[in-house]
Amino acid sequence: MDTLFSNVTVVTMDEAMHVYYAAFVGVTDGKISWIDKTAPKEQPKQIINGEGMVLMPGLINCHTHLPMSLLRGYADGHDLHTWLNDFIFPREAKLDDRAVKAATLLSIAECLRFGTTSVSDMYDHCGAIAEAVAESGIKANLARGITLFTEDFDFETYPACRELCDLREKWDGYDNGRIKVEASIHAEYTSNYKLWDALAEYAINEGIGMHVHLSETEKEHEACKEKYGLTPAQLLDCHHVFDAPAMAAHCVWLEPEDMQLLAKRKVTAVHCPVSNLKLASGRADVISMVKAGMNVALGTDGASSNNSLDLFEEIKTASLLAKSRNMDPQALPAAAVLMMATVCGARAQRREQECGMIKLGMDADLILLDFTQPHLMPCHDVLSHLCFAARGSDVLMTMVRGKILYAAGKYYTIDLDAVVKELAEHAMPLVFLDEYSGNSN
């Protein structure tokens, strides 16, 4: 046995939602090998004293844009479409691989600090993102977000599609599946049927997932209905986009018929409550999605529109929004929203056989939280505290496949000082050349 967590409160997130107190969890060869109220007879290589701590599965962020940490806090106070077209897209056009890798490493460090062990990312310069993921040890489903604004299109020659194919050839399945590569249509309103048809066919034939933005704003949703006579969900379904295993980010303006359709197609809705609130895009009707039979996971969106990658903030916000929207204090209780951040996220990433629970034989993707902090005492209900009181900063340790990637302020796979230097000397001057003075502050 490599590692033993001793005398720890264990939130398993298993089918019975078991919580064990003063328990022992063992890790061997990257897998969970022991869960019991008593210690194993085998002497482990290291023992981590979990007294006063909570051990739970690592959180899964099912929709983000890792390199966008470069734009954190930039151009606040705008609606989504103004923000994207007038501010974000022009800055992103200046990016190169070097800047993207540095920004990605910064975001991964933030994810690990806050207890996230797996992410689903949609962006470009994906080779640089994959390099950062490979070095850091985090799990990731990577999708090359593709737009198409012209009628001139050939899948075989279109640069973004070639990047996707190259990415799959080099990175899909890397490190026994730690990296998965997926297809991505950025959104209905940033593309047309030629891309939808070609990318859907590619994803179906190659057996890979699909990642899209869907009905994020009322403007986007209603414009699609006016143009095509169909909602974005109905339109993309007509082009077989949801015949592949799909994640649809935001889903703020879905209609009841959309929810039934997406449930039938087994599409996961990725709820990003903080970003939706900050951009004033609206409040997704999570309760209705769940009642319709949809799998619902959580995402942060990019740090540029959030402005944090702290999934504990999303957990609390998601529950509070559901209670407010439904005027029901029992709506989306702690156990349900914690499932969205773990079990449902693993299902969305097609990793449900490997993570999302603390269960014998599963990957040791684990996080340890310090429950001796004043805001976490006394603890009448550990699930309630994890939902409503815990913060990402309460995470003491983040482990992926049995390897500690972050613990007590130290990153074991990321040279954060070097990343910060690269950001200050290369990435920020590159993206903000017209207003950046070279001051890293």
N, C-alpha and C positions, 0 to 999 in steps of 0.2 A: 504494500500500500504506500502510495507516494505522500498523500496528505490526509490528515484526519482533523475535522472540525469537531471540537469537544464541547459539551455543555452548552449547546447553542439552541436557540429557538428556530425550528425549521418550518418554513412555510412552503409546502411541497407544490402547491397548485396542481396536484394530481386530481383524478376524477372525483375523489371523495373530499377534496379540499382539506386534506389532513394538515394539522398543525401540531408539531411535536415540541415539547418543552424539555430543556436539559438533555438534548439528544446528541447523537453522534452520526456524522456523515463522512464516509471515506471515499477517497478518489484514487483510482488505480489506472495507469495508462490512459489518462484523459477522460475516463468514464466514472460514473458514480457506482461505487462497488459496495457501499455499506450505508444503511439507514436503520438506526435502532436506538432504543433507549439505553442500551448498554454498549460499552466500548468493545471493539473487536479484540481478540487475543493477539492477533498479528501486530507487531510493533511497526508503526508507520515511520517513514523517513522524516516527516515533520508534523508537528501538532500545532494547530491554531486554536487558541483558547477562545471559545465563543461566548463566554459568560457575559450576559448583558447585551448580546448581539442577536441579530436576526439574519438567518441565511435563507435566501430565496433564489429562484431562477433569475438569470440575467434578463433585463428588459429588451424588447425587440422593437426597434423603430422602423416602421414599415413604409414611411415616406419622408425622405429628406433629400437635400442637395448639398452634399458635404462641402464642396469648394466655396459655397456662398457665405462662409464665415468671413471672407474678405469684405463682404458688403453688409456686415452686421451694423444695424443702426443707420444705414445710409438711405436717405430719401424717405424718411418716415412721413406719415400723414397723408398718404395718397391711396386711392382705390387701386385694386389689383392691376387693372389694365393700364392706367396712367403710370403706375409704379413700374410695371414691366417695360412698357414701350418707350417711355421717356427717360428712364433712369437706369434700370437693371440691364436690359439687353445691350445698350451702348457700352456699358462698362464690361460686361462679359465678353464682348467682341474683342477686347484687348488682351484677354487671357492667353497664356501659353502653358505648355505642359509643366514647366518648372513652377510657375505660380500656382497652378491647380494642385500639384502634389503637396506643396507646402501648406496651402489652405486646407487640403483634405486631412493632412496629418494633424493640424491644429484642431479640426473638428472631431477627429477620432479620439484625440486626447480628451476633449470635452465629453464625448460619449462615454469613454471608459471611466472618467472621473465621476460621472453621474449614474453609472450602473448599467449602461447599455452594452450588450454583448453581440448584437447582430443588427445590421441596418439594411434597408432597401433604398438604394440611391438612384436617382435619375439625373443625368447630366451629360456633358460631352467631355472631351479630353479624357476618355475613360481609361485609356492605358495608364495614364499617370495616377488616376484614382486607384486602379488595381494594384499598382506598385506600392502605394501607400497602405492599402489594406493588407497586402501580402506581408509587408514589413511589420505592421502593427500587431497582427495576430487576431484582430477582430473578424467576425464573420460578416459577409456582405453578399447581397443580391444586387448586381450592378446592371443598370439599364442605360443604354445610350438614348437619351431623349431626342426624338427626331421631329423636326418641323418640315413643312413643305408649303411654300407660298406661291408656287408657279405650277403651270400645267406640264412643264417639261420635266419628265421624271422617268428614270430607268433604274430599277433596284440594283442592277449589276454595276452601274457606274456612279450612282448618287453617293457623294462622299460620306454622308452620315451612315448610310447602309453598309458601305464598305468598312467603315470603322467598326460597326456592330459585328460584321462577319470576322474581321481580324481579331476583335476582342474575344469572341467566342473561341476561335481557334487557339489563342494563346492562353486564355485565363479560365474558361469555363471548366469547372471541376477541380480547379487548383487546390492543392493540399487536401485531398480527399473530400472535396466539395465545400471547403470553407468559403470559396468564392463561387457563386453561380452567376451566369450571365443571362440577361433577359432582354426581350424586345421592348420598345417603348414608343408609343405615339404620344407626343407631348400633350396634345389636346385636340378636340374636334375643331376648335376655332383657329388653330395654328397649322392646319393641314387640310388635305382633301382626300377624296375617295381613292386616288391612285396609290397614295401611301397606305391608307387603311387596308386596301385589298392585298397589296404586296406584303406588307409586314404581318398581317394576319396569316397569310399563306405560309410565310417563312416560319413564324412561331409554331404553327400547327405541325408543319412537316418536321421541324427540328425538335419538337417536344419541349419547348422552353416556355417560360412565363411571359406575361404581358403586363406592362405598367403604364397607366394613363392618368392624366388629370381629367376629372369628370364633374360637370355641373358645379363648378366652384363658386360662380357668381350668378346672380339672377340675370344680369345682362347677357352673359354667355349662354345661359340656358334658354332664355326667351328668344334670343337672336337665332339660335339653331332651329327652334320651332317655327319661327317666321320664315326662315330660308328654305327649310326642308320639309316642314310639316311634321317633323318628328323631334322628340327630345334627343339630346346627345347620346344617352344610353341606347335608345331605340335605333338611332341612326348607325352607331358603331356596331351594334348587334347585327344589323342588316348586312354589314360588311364582314361578318364573322370574326370581329376583333375579340369577342368574348368566348370564342370556341377554344381558345388557349386558356390555360390557368391564369387568371387575371386579378390584378389589384387596381382598384379605382380610387384615386386620392381625392379627398374632400367630400364629394357627394352631398354638398350642402343643399342643393335645390332639387333633389330627386323627387319625383312624383310617385304615388303609390304603385302605379303600373310599372315604373322603373324598378322599384324595389323587388316586386314579384319577378320581373324578368331577370334581374341580376342574381336573385336567389336561385332561380332555376338554372342559371348558367354557372352557379357556384363562384361568383365574383366576390372578392373581399372588398368591402368599403374601408378605406383608411381615413379615420377621423383625425383631423388636425385642428383641435379647437382653439388653441392660442393664436395660431396664424390667422385662422378665419375671423377671430374677434379683432385682431390688430388691424387687419385690412378691411374690416367691416363688410366681410363677404356674406355673413349670415351665420345661422346656427343649424348644424345638421341634425336631422331627426333620427337619432341613433335608436331610440326605443322602437320606432316603427320599422326600421331596418331589421332589427333583431326579431321582431314579431313576424316579419315577412320571411324569415329564415336565412338572412344574410349573415355571413361571418364578418365581424367588424373588428378591426385592429386599430392601433394608434400610431400616429406619426407626429413629428415636430414641424415638418416642412423645413425649409432652409433657415439658417440662423439669421438671414437677412430679413425675414418677415416674422420672426418669432419673439424675441431675438436670442433664444436660448435653445440648447439641445437637451434640456432636462426633461426626461419623460415623466418624472414624478409630478412635474407641474401639469403635464397633459392629463395624467391620471386624475388628479384633483379637479381640474377644470372640466374634464369630460363629465364627471359625475355631477358637479354643480350645475352645469349647463342643462343636463337632462332633467334634473330636479326642477330647475327654474322653468324650462320649456313646458314641462308636463304638470307643473304645479303639484308635484307629488314628492314628498321627502323620501319615499322608498324607491323612486326611479333610479336605475343604474347604481345599485349598491356597491360597496367596496369590493366584494368578491368578484362581481361581474366585470368591473372596470379593470381590476388587476388581471383578470383572465384576458382581457383585450390586449394588455401590454405584454403578455407572456404566451399563453396557450394559443390564442387566436392569431397572434403575430407569427408564431411558429407554423401554424397551419397556412397562413397567407404566403409564407416563404417556401412552403413545401418542405419544411424541416420538422414537422410534428413528431417524426419518429426519432429525432435526435436531441431536441431541446424544447424548452418551454415549461418543463416540469422538473422537479427533483424526484427522480425515479431510477431504480436500479437499471443499469445498462445504458442510460442516456448520457450524452456528453456532459461533462462537468462545466457547464456555463453557469457560473454562480456569482452572486454578489452578497457581500456581508455589510450590514448596516449597524451603526452604533445607536442602540436604543437607550444609552445612558445619558443622552443629551436632555437638557431641561424641557424642551418642547415635545419630547417623546415620553415623558413621565407624568403621572403614573400611566401604565398601559392596561386598560381594561379589555381592549380588543385589538389584537395585533394587526388584523386586516384593516380595521378602521384607521389605525395609525399610519399604515403604509399608504393608504389612499389619501387621507386628509391632513396628516401632520408631517409626514416624512418629506425630505427634500433630497435632491441629488447630492447635495453636500454632506449628507449623512452616510454616504457610501464610503466604507473603509477599504474595501478590496473588491476588485473585479477580476474574475477568472474565466478564461475561455479554453475549453477542452483540457481542463486541469492545469493550465499554465496561468500564473498570476501575471496580468498585464499592467495592473495598477494596484498600489497599496500604500496607504498612509502618506499620500503626497508624492510618491515616487512612481515614475513610469518606467517599466522594465524593457520596453521595446521601442520607445519613442524618445529621441533626444530633443526635448522641448526647447532648450536653449538654442539649438541649431535651427529649429523650425522658426522660432521667433526672429532670429537673425535673418533667415531667408525671406521671411515676410517683409521685414523692414527694409532690406537692401534690394530686393528684387520685385516681389509681388506687388506691394503697395505703390511704389513708383511707376510700375508698368501700367497698372489699372487706373491710377489717379495722377498721371503725369501732369495734367493741366492744373492740378491744385495741390499736389503733394510736394512738400518741402524737403523730404528726407528725414523728418523727425518721426521716430517710431511711436511717439505718443499720439 
